[in-house]
Amino acid sequence: MKKVTPNPPSSPSDDNPQLPPDVIFTVRPGLSTEAALSNASEMLESATVCAYDCAEQLDGQRRKHVLAVVQMIEIAQLLVDEALNRECPAA
């Protein structure tokens, strides 16, 4: 049996399937590794600044906890920066 009507043209929403309603954030499809790592690096830098600002307001054990978080953020920063350097070496 032959089809009488042609298929409708694809719409932009066909390219981006609907996400489940419980998904709040997502990474843009096709985002380059360089862009993803650069954004992650910038977010980690911001987190470091926020944590240091918070640590300045604290004393004792709480300050030590926040500074431990700073160390973890900085280690993550080193890993992301190394991955970025490997993926996109500077000329």
Beta strands, then each sheet from edge to edge (+ up, - down):
end
